[in-house]
Amino acid sequence: MSDEAERHEDDAEAAEQWQLVNTPLGEKWSGRTRYAAAMFFYKRGEMSAETLEVYRICARLDSTDPLPIIRDRGIGQDWLKRIGFE
C-alpha cells in the first residue's frame, strides 16, 4: 500500500472514530461507543490515560457526559479544547 493510500485510510478511520466519540448522550450503548472511540485516540497518543479512564467509568452510563467530569478533575485540557468543550 502506498504512503498516500495508507494516510487516506488513517484519515478515514480517524474521522469515523471522531464521530463515534461524539455519539449523542442517552442512546443505547452510547457510553461504550464513546469509550471504544476514546481508546482509539488514546492509542494514537492523542488522549491521556486519565482522560481515557473517565470515558471508561462512563462507558456503562449512556446518559453521563464524560466531558464535565474531565474538566472537574482538571485533566485532559488539550482533549477538551480539541473536542470544543471549554
Z-matrix of the N, CA and C atoms (Angstrom, degrees):
N
C 1 1.461
C 2 1.523 1 107.98
N 3 1.316 2 116.03 1 135.92
C 4 1.460 3 120.05 2 -179.71
C 5 1.524 4 110.49 3 -71.86
N 6 1.324 5 115.85 4 160.68
C 7 1.465 6 120.56 5 178.83
C 8 1.525 7 110.85 6 -60.19
N 9 1.334 8 116.48 7 -40.12
C 10 1.462 9 120.14 8 -179.00
C 11 1.532 10 111.01 9 -66.15
N 12 1.306 11 117.50 10 -42.89
C 13 1.469 12 121.15 11 178.55
C 14 1.517 13 110.56 12 -64.74
N 15 1.312 14 116.38 13 -39.22
C 16 1.463 15 120.75 14 178.59
C 17 1.527 16 111.06 15 -65.76
N 18 1.329 17 116.94 16 -41.77
C 19 1.462 18 121.40 17 178.46
C 20 1.528 19 110.59 18 -64.37
N 21 1.341 20 116.64 19 -41.27
C 22 1.469 21 120.73 20 178.16
C 23 1.526 22 110.20 21 -62.37
N 24 1.322 23 117.08 22 -41.66
C 25 1.464 24 121.37 23 178.03
C 26 1.524 25 110.78 24 -63.39
N 27 1.330 26 117.00 25 -42.07
C 28 1.469 27 121.94 26 177.45
C 29 1.528 28 110.91 27 -63.12
N 30 1.340 29 116.49 28 -42.62
C 31 1.466 30 120.84 29 179.50
C 32 1.520 31 111.01 30 -64.09
N 33 1.322 32 116.92 31 -40.91
C 34 1.465 33 120.93 32 179.41
C 35 1.530 34 110.55 33 -65.20
N 36 1.327 35 116.95 34 -41.10
C 37 1.462 36 121.04 35 178.51
C 38 1.528 37 110.41 36 -65.29
N 39 1.320 38 117.16 37 -43.29
C 40 1.466 39 120.85 38 179.24
C 41 1.530 40 110.65 39 -63.26
N 42 1.314 41 117.60 40 -39.84
C 43 1.472 42 121.02 41 178.80
C 44 1.523 43 110.59 42 -64.27
N 45 1.316 44 116.44 43 -41.30
C 46 1.470 45 119.97 44 178.25
C 47 1.526 46 110.78 45 -65.02
N 48 1.318 47 116.96 46 -43.72
C 49 1.463 48 120.55 47 -179.90
C 50 1.531 49 110.86 48 -66.55
N 51 1.333 50 117.59 49 -33.34
C 52 1.454 51 121.16 50 177.17
C 53 1.523 52 109.92 51 -62.19
N 54 1.334 53 116.66 52 -43.63
C 55 1.469 54 120.32 53 177.10
C 56 1.523 55 110.34 54 -61.31
N 57 1.332 56 116.69 55 -41.63
C 58 1.465 57 120.47 56 -177.46
C 59 1.529 58 112.18 57 -68.86
N 60 1.318 59 117.82 58 -38.46
C 61 1.473 60 119.57 59 179.68
C 62 1.528 61 110.31 60 -67.93
N 63 1.317 62 116.49 61 -18.10
C 64 1.464 63 122.06 62 177.74
C 65 1.533 64 112.17 63 -103.04
N 66 1.317 65 117.51 64 20.86
C 67 1.464 66 121.35 65 177.46
C 68 1.530 67 109.08 66 -56.61
N 69 1.338 68 117.27 67 133.15
C 70 1.469 69 120.16 68 -177.93
C 71 1.531 70 112.88 69 -58.38
N 72 1.308 71 114.67 70 144.68
C 73 1.459 72 121.22 71 177.59
C 74 1.525 73 109.90 72 -63.68
N 75 1.309 74 115.79 73 148.38
C 76 1.451 75 121.81 74 172.23
C 77 1.512 76 115.45 75 90.23
N 78 1.322 77 118.21 76 -15.54
C 79 1.462 78 119.67 77 176.79
C 80 1.523 79 108.98 78 -72.07
N 81 1.325 80 115.90 79 144.95
C 82 1.460 81 120.07 80 179.53
C 83 1.533 82 109.63 81 -57.64
N 84 1.315 83 116.53 82 131.65
C 85 1.465 84 125.94 83 179.73
C 86 1.533 85 112.91 84 69.15
N 87 1.324 86 118.28 85 10.64
C 88 1.463 87 119.39 86 -177.06
C 89 1.522 88 112.74 87 -66.46
N 90 1.309 89 117.58 88 -34.08
C 91 1.460 90 119.92 89 178.19
C 92 1.518 91 111.75 90 -64.10
N 93 1.310 92 116.22 91 -41.90
C 94 1.465 93 120.51 92 178.16
C 95 1.525 94 110.73 93 -68.34
N 96 1.320 95 116.15 94 -36.51
C 97 1.464 96 120.66 95 177.68
C 98 1.521 97 110.39 96 -63.17
N 99 1.327 98 116.45 97 -46.61
C 100 1.469 99 119.93 98 178.96
C 101 1.524 100 110.95 99 -62.13
N 102 1.334 101 116.78 100 -39.66
C 103 1.470 102 120.19 101 -179.71
C 104 1.529 103 110.94 102 -65.39
N 105 1.312 104 116.93 103 -43.84
C 106 1.471 105 119.82 104 179.22
C 107 1.526 106 110.46 105 -60.86
N 108 1.315 107 117.07 106 -42.30
C 109 1.462 108 120.49 107 178.49
C 110 1.526 109 110.57 108 -67.07
N 111 1.327 110 116.78 109 -39.19
C 112 1.461 111 120.32 110 177.64
C 113 1.525 112 110.60 111 -60.84
N 114 1.317 113 117.15 112 -37.67
C 115 1.462 114 121.13 113 177.64
C 116 1.539 115 110.48 114 -60.71
N 117 1.321 116 116.66 115 -38.30
C 118 1.461 117 121.06 116 176.81
C 119 1.533 118 109.82 117 -57.83
N 120 1.331 119 116.41 118 -49.06
C 121 1.467 120 119.92 119 -178.35
C 122 1.528 121 111.54 120 -68.86
N 123 1.314 122 117.29 121 -34.60
C 124 1.467 123 120.80 122 176.08
C 125 1.531 124 110.20 123 -62.21
N 126 1.324 125 116.45 124 -46.45
C 127 1.463 126 120.45 125 -178.59
C 128 1.521 127 112.02 126 -63.97
N 129 1.308 128 117.30 127 -26.08
C 130 1.465 129 121.47 128 177.18
C 131 1.522 130 111.97 129 -84.97
N 132 1.334 131 117.03 130 -1.45
C 133 1.453 132 120.89 131 179.65
C 134 1.522 133 113.67 132 80.37
N 135 1.341 134 116.23 133 19.21
C 136 1.456 135 121.41 134 -176.65
C 137 1.522 136 112.75 135 -102.24
N 138 1.319 137 116.86 136 4.83
C 139 1.463 138 121.98 137 -179.18
C 140 1.525 139 107.65 138 -149.87
N 141 1.317 140 116.26 139 141.45
C 142 1.468 141 120.28 140 179.47
C 143 1.529 142 110.97 141 -77.92
N 144 1.313 143 115.09 142 160.82
C 145 1.467 144 120.76 143 177.73
C 146 1.527 145 110.94 144 -62.65
N 147 1.323 146 116.56 145 -36.52
C 148 1.472 147 120.27 146 -179.81
C 149 1.529 148 111.20 147 -65.50
N 150 1.326 149 116.27 148 -39.29
C 151 1.462 150 120.43 149 177.61
C 152 1.524 151 110.49 150 -67.25
N 153 1.325 152 116.39 151 -43.94
C 154 1.463 153 120.70 152 177.55
C 155 1.520 154 110.97 153 -59.04
N 156 1.316 155 117.41 154 -37.74
C 157 1.471 156 121.21 155 179.60
C 158 1.528 157 111.15 156 -60.81
N 159 1.315 158 118.01 157 -37.55
C 160 1.467 159 120.22 158 177.36
C 161 1.525 160 109.96 159 -64.24
N 162 1.320 161 116.74 160 -42.58
C 163 1.472 162 119.24 161 176.19
C 164 1.529 163 110.71 162 -61.37
N 165 1.333 164 116.97 163 -37.60
C 166 1.467 165 120.02 164 178.53
C 167 1.524 166 110.30 165 -63.81
N 168 1.322 167 116.81 166 -45.98
C 169 1.463 168 121.40 167 -179.86
C 170 1.530 169 110.29 168 -60.19
N 171 1.318 170 117.05 169 -38.57
C 172 1.471 171 121.82 170 -177.75
C 173 1.526 172 113.04 171 -84.29
N 174 1.314 173 118.31 172 -2.92
C 175 1.464 174 121.27 173 -174.11
C 176 1.526 175 113.34 174 -57.55
N 177 1.306 176 117.63 175 -36.11
C 178 1.466 177 120.48 176 -178.58
C 179 1.527 178 112.65 177 -93.69
N 180 1.305 179 115.95 178 3.73
C 181 1.463 180 121.94 179 -177.36
C 182 1.524 181 108.46 180 -115.30
N 183 1.307 182 116.37 181 82.31
C 184 1.456 183 121.43 182 -172.61
C 185 1.523 184 114.18 183 -57.65
N 186 1.313 185 117.67 184 -26.59
C 187 1.466 186 120.80 185 -177.32
C 188 1.518 187 113.59 186 -96.87
N 189 1.317 188 118.00 187 1.33
C 190 1.463 189 121.66 188 -177.79
C 191 1.520 190 110.62 189 -96.74
N 192 1.314 191 115.40 190 122.45
C 193 1.460 192 122.11 191 179.06
C 194 1.528 193 109.04 192 -81.58
N 195 1.326 194 118.34 193 119.65
C 196 1.465 195 119.59 194 179.71
C 197 1.528 196 113.83 195 -71.44
N 198 1.318 197 117.57 196 -21.56
C 199 1.463 198 120.51 197 -173.36
C 200 1.526 199 114.25 198 -63.14
N 201 1.343 200 120.12 199 -45.41
C 202 1.464 201 118.25 200 176.60
C 203 1.537 202 112.57 201 -63.22
N 204 1.315 203 116.64 202 -32.24
C 205 1.467 204 120.60 203 179.10
C 206 1.527 205 109.33 204 -67.42
N 207 1.324 206 115.71 205 -43.69
C 208 1.465 207 120.33 206 177.38
C 209 1.529 208 109.58 207 -59.18
N 210 1.319 209 116.18 208 -46.54
C 211 1.472 210 120.92 209 179.08
C 212 1.526 211 111.15 210 -60.98
N 213 1.347 212 116.83 211 -47.18
C 214 1.460 213 121.00 212 -177.14
C 215 1.525 214 112.33 213 -64.11
N 216 1.319 215 117.27 214 -29.90
C 217 1.460 216 121.13 215 177.79
C 218 1.526 217 112.23 216 -80.07
N 219 1.321 218 116.44 217 -9.62
C 220 1.463 219 120.44 218 179.24
C 221 1.521 220 113.06 219 71.32
N 222 1.321 221 116.42 220 31.55
C 223 1.465 222 121.49 221 -179.92
C 224 1.524 223 108.81 222 -121.34
N 225 1.316 224 116.25 223 169.52
C 226 1.452 225 121.83 224 171.41
C 227 1.517 226 115.87 225 58.93
N 228 1.317 227 117.07 226 35.38
C 229 1.464 228 119.49 227 -178.09
C 230 1.530 229 112.00 228 -60.59
N 231 1.322 230 116.96 229 -39.02
C 232 1.467 231 119.97 230 177.68
C 233 1.526 232 110.93 231 -63.61
N 234 1.330 233 116.05 232 -40.24
C 235 1.465 234 120.29 233 179.49
C 236 1.529 235 110.29 234 -66.06
N 237 1.316 236 116.89 235 -44.53
C 238 1.454 237 120.23 236 -179.91
C 239 1.528 238 111.12 237 -61.20
N 240 1.306 239 116.44 238 -39.72
C 241 1.462 240 119.97 239 178.43
C 242 1.521 241 109.72 240 -66.25
N 243 1.311 242 116.81 241 -43.95
C 244 1.471 243 121.35 242 -179.00
C 245 1.526 244 111.30 243 -61.58
N 246 1.315 245 116.71 244 -40.62
C 247 1.463 246 120.53 245 -176.93
C 248 1.532 247 111.96 246 -83.24
N 249 1.343 248 116.16 247 -6.85
C 250 1.454 249 120.49 248 176.47
C 251 1.514 250 114.48 249 84.97
N 252 1.323 251 116.38 250 27.01
C 253 1.470 252 121.71 251 179.76
C 254 1.519 253 108.12 252 -113.68
N 255 1.315 254 115.69 253 93.88
C 256 1.471 255 118.96 254 -177.46
C 257 1.506 256 110.63 255 -125.00
